[in-house]
Amino acid sequence: MSPSTEQNMGTARLEMSNRIFFRLYQCANMLHKTGSRAVQEEGLTTQQWAIMGALSRPKSASGMAVIELSQYLMVTRQNLSAVLKRMESAGHVVIQPDERDRRSRIIQITPMGREIWENKALPKIRAYYEEALDEFSLGDMTHILHYMIKLLENMKKIDARSGVQDE
């Protein structure tokens, strides 16, 4: 391959990369905006939706440590703590010391939080998904998920190389 062809391919790759990450940024912002609207009547935001989804999994029936939840959601403990405090005030979650390690705190969805999640928020979330993924085939969805996982794994490698520990 000639140097000019390599340079053109490098330029094209950079431009395409910029478009991909800009669209990803736009999608994240639109998810926050339109997703929060979808569940606002339940007093939830997309961040709270993600937390309730994580805590409502059968695997999390006995709760999750704050550090475990922050790692699962890939957010800092500081950002998570502020949202959790609002959710605790609203009665959606309870935060208790871990019986095995008193320095750690366990987050559990409350019965009221589970009621809101299962009977009010989830039907709206399902409708939101259907509308947002309109005209996507199951194959399209499978491909998107595959590539998002691949991108996420590469980004995790970048994060690990930084040597910075999330607090």
Stockholm file with secondary structure:
# STOCKHOLM 1.0

chainA/1-167         MSPSTEQNMGTARLEMSNRIFFRLYQCANMLHKTGSRAVQEEGLTTQQWAIMGALSRPKSASGMAVIELSQYLMVTRQNLSAVLKRMESAGHVVIQPDERDRRSRIIQITPMGREIWENKALPKIRAYYEEALDEFSLGDMTHILHYMIKLLENMKKIDARSGVQDE
#=GR chainA/1-167 SS CCHHHHHHHHHHHHHHHHHHHHHHHHHHHHHHHHHHHHHGGGTCCHHHHHHHHHHTSGGGTTCEEHHHHHHHHTCCHHHHHHHHHHHHHHTSEEEEECSSCTTSEEEEECHHHHHIIIIIIHHHHHHHHHHHTTTCCHHHHHHHHHHHHHHHHHHHHHHHHHCCCCC
#=GC SS_cons         CCHHHHHHHHHHHHHHHHHHHHHHHHHHHHHHHHHHHHHGGGTCCHHHHHHHHHHTSGGGTTCEEHHHHHHHHTCCHHHHHHHHHHHHHHTSEEEEECSSCTTSEEEEECHHHHHIIIIIIHHHHHHHHHHHTTTCCHHHHHHHHHHHHHHHHHHHHHHHHHCCCCC
//
